[in-house]
């Protein structure tokens, strides 16, 4: 089943906060609650929050139509949804696509139906894109490889199938014997909670490791390649992804291990010259402090916390960027312009 789906006139999401203990579906009937679901990470992962925001725009169009205020409501919803999480460009890309579609419609009352068709198309495309990306990426995977993976980039992080985890899934479906080292991914543990859950369902062998152990496994020759997702790729090839990715890339290069971000071209933002221009989301302190050790809180009361949710990996540490249109190799500026030149052509919320 899809992690983001339109069911009986409402948006249905898998609640990713409670996995793997509980499989819970939640439904939304207004865009404000959808924005809150994105911020509180009921749904997370760049492509999944893009598709979620697209259906949020459908809900806004329905609300606007009931008040004869379709475009003004959509403009307010666009701003609210885009503000929910700033780093993943798929969010603003999807919102801009839906807003652009609405502005093409002469009859405002026809907008809700047109936006529903557009959001459905975006969601369907996401699944197809991931499968194509999976084929390109799997060409990099050899029988017997051990792949280090960070965060969660699977079916849960997309509409279905996944990006880096989609590559792993394709390689497995091709009959390659692979093993996945799953970074637990502090502070929200997307690796331990979500990637381990998905790999279990798929029957793909894996070992969960503490984030701090990744360097040890790389230095001791136990990793053949590193595959991750991304929330935004700048025009020069710098990549923003889940906090901790940069450290993996540096250690991978120091040990001669290839490092591949796997992204749909909607994650490529050619309007930003470099990763320095990518906004990095700062999340609440309780994400870091919220776990317990032997039943106790982990830090003294009043401890100051910094919690950037993403980091930027400069392009010199990246072997190639896998997309649904092929693999971009250095020089990345040329390769990305060729592969993703049209990806955000119509994307503007202005
Ligand atoms: O904070 P999250 O869980 O939304 O972060 C997700 C990631 O960093 C993923 O690697 C990225 O969004 C790509 S998901 C296909």
Boltz pocket constraint, residues with backbone or C-beta under 6 A from the ligand:
constraints:
  - pocket:
      binder: B
      contacts: [[A, 43], [A, 44], [A, 45], [A, 46], [A, 47], [A, 88], [A, 150], [A, 151], [A, 152], [A, 153], [A, 154], [A, 157], [A, 158], [A, 162], [A, 163], [A, 164], [A, 190], [A, 228], [A, 229], [A, 230], [A, 231], [A, 241], [A, 242], [A, 243], [A, 262], [A, 309]]
      max_distance: 6.0
